[in-house]
Amino acid sequence: MTNIEIYKKAFQESLSLDASKIHDKLEYNTIPEWDSIGHMSLISELESKFGISFETDDIIDFNSFKKGKVILKKYKVDI
């Protein structure tokens, strides 16, 4: 499985989303599933899948599917 597939699957599993809802324009709090609780579930899932630990500022800045890919590059995860 590629990193982008793992990334998308983390969104699907942690937010209980259909794959069709996952795209670069997906943003925090624009869908009911991605609220504060869903956000922490997503962060936890990503940390587990990629073996990383996000800094607090990155958790706060992780406000969209697209931005998440940029943040993951900081942790040497190429998407």
NORPE-V813690 format. One record per pair of residues at least 12 apart in sequence whose ideal C-beta (glycine too) atoms are under 6 Angstrom apart, sorted by sequence separation. I is the first residue (numbers start at 1). GAP is how many residues later the second one is. D is the distance in Angstrom with one decimal. If there is no record, write none. Layout:
[[I GAP D] [I GAP D]]
//
This chain:
[[58 13 5.0] [8 14 5.2] [17 16 5.9] [43 16 5.5] [16 17 6.0] [15 18 4.3] [15 19 5.6] [15 23 5.0] [52 23 4.5] [14 27 4.3] [50 27 5.0] [14 28 4.3] [14 31 4.2] [10 35 4.4] [28 35 4.5] [10 36 5.2] [27 37 4.3] [10 39 5.5] [26 39 4.2] [24 41 5.7] [24 42 4.4] [6 43 5.2] [7 72 5.4] [3 74 6.0] [4 75 5.1] [3 76 5.1]]
//
